[in-house]
């Protein structure tokens, strides 16, 4: 029985995606280890650090080697790390030339660089999903640019907005994440090769040349100094994932609330049986939103773990490194799952503009009290206007009458605003401010 939903046959594709799991599974991880070892041998053979024939044999045989994964598991449990057991197997399978495998490297060099290669693939998947989500939200913002609805603060009606404006706010977050991702790559996608204590002493004068050639071979950045205990690049990556899932969690929370029977303004796509209850046939639960909300909370915990892993002692740490082995792959898988749910949910979102309009009118015009106050202020002063409209709002609320009707009976209002002006001020569609134009600016069409 699996102990994690990420491994569960039942739950794994709800919380993650096959593509992201494939980046971090055991086979992929070992392949990356081998890839780094082979690349190291290749550049060392080219530079004359190891015999060219040895490098050629390693490059030919190691990628095709049939590894004994059970033996690798058992020996890793003994050693504590998988690289020495892996090198033992690979050197034997490469023959006499295998003696030149792992020349001048240390375990953390191989594992860190493999992790960075995995992160490169994983970030490409995240980028693709963010691009797709950007397009979905852009279309929603355009389609509902002028669809009025109630804006809410502290869960109370505040002022009118449009649903396109709300979608544009979501879009703003996604576009900033895309920008962050572009900025993150040069800092995070940096390989590791420093040897036992980071000084490359075992390679003498050729150490830096090997390091530079290895990173070029792998298509990774090269740090000016070894980063064995400088884990900020990896930690920043997990913080980025926490920001992405945090934004998706906020979107999910909005939609979950809008799906309530009391609001009924937007709904996840209808799929027969999705969100059904075992006892209540009427239920249509917000499944994708719940998964996105859950991911936001779980990845946030991984972000904390990644920060904890930065506290490393001296030149090689005693244990914080191991925390990353869980935090990085799990954060990526959960982020991928959340992004997939977001694209599905928002891509087929059902929006009820009539219900939005009805909810906007539910207070009988109270939602545009600020509009009335600002319309009256030039005549009697802002503070006096505030007090007059405040009293009118209280009267409208307690008597369950429309604000416009109460305002017409107020001498201070009726003396300065004719009935048509009052009606204009009390129409929420006339008090959208710059919301539609902000949508245009967000979409780049202004």
Secondary structure, 3 states (H helix, E strand, C coil): CCCCCCCCCCCHHHHCCHHHHHHHCHHHHHHHHHHHHHHHHHHHHHHCCCCHHHHHHHHHHHHHCCCCHHHHHHHHHHHCCHHHHHHHHHHHHCHHHHHHCCCCCCHHHHHHHHHHHHHHHHHHHHHHHHHHHHHHHHHHHHHCCCCEEEEEECCEEEEEEEHHHHHHHHHHHHHHHHHHHHHHHHHHCECCCCCCCCCCHHHHHHHHHHHHHHHHHHCCECCCCCCCCCCHHHHHHHHHHHHHHHHHHHHHHHHHHHCCCCCCCEECCCCCCCCCCCCCCCCCCCHHHHHHHHHHHHHHHHHHHHHHCCCCCCCCCCCHHHHHHHHHHHHHHHHHHHHHHHHHHHHCCEECHHHHHHHHCCCCCHHHHHHHHHHHHHHHCHHHHHHHHHHHHHHHHHHCCCHHHHHHCCHHHHCCCCHHHHHHHCCHHHCCCCHHHHHHHHHCCC
